[in-house]
């Protein structure tokens, strides 16, 4: 399901989650548009796919299986070598801050590759995933405890020592609400870790509307290190480390992705 197949009824107008004002158009990609907030500079999609349209998109098995990088359902793909490196690198980041057997919550679990690897290392794991297809696979095939839905609707449990959300923040309806909920579920001395495409990367700046990660039908928020820091601070979080290098194992080969680590503000 691609943006060009949608009608106006599949879209909705939104404002900046920080400033609550409309954005100015950067790229028109009918029926969608990529806009920038004139107040804080945050870039987002408006009109964007409605919640119902996004749910249909994420429920399609092909969403995770196209390209193979997110694992599919057991199929071998050379791209999985990258995924294995990302998982190992991301787990190393978490282990340096919060060793097992700490509790770990992953938001956006997909088919459960990272979460099952964390469980194998001794972490007490739980997950949240919007895609019904992916959540079902993570539960049935991998035996993981995964809630299907938005983070705000997931049942409360014990505060997590680590909260991870890899390539997830760009998809959520409201990143400020999302990060505030992350803060609420994070232990006072806990760590959060994330990866996200970033708009100030060299590929994004050189390619503009042709940037392969723009994907306005999926990536409805676009960040820079500065806007990410602003969002985190407003949500009661502090980012303590940002890595842009594609040589970092957790970010291997990714020229337009950043990895960030942080903690809750007192």
Buried (B, 14 or more C-beta within 10 A) or exposed (E): BEBEEBEEEBBBEBBBBBBEEBBEEBBEBEBBBBBBBEEBBBBBBBBBBBEEBBBBBBBEEEBBBEEBBBBBEEEEBEEBEBBEBBBBBBBEBBBEBBEBEBBBBBBBBBBBBBBBBBBEBEBBBBBBBBBEBBBBBBBEEBEBBBBBBBBBEBEEEEBBBBBBBBBBBBBBBBBBBBBBBBBBBBBEEBBBBBBBBBBBBEBBEEBEEEBEBBBBBBBBBBBBBEBBBBBBBBBBBEBEEBBBEEEBBBBBEBEBBBBBBBBBEE
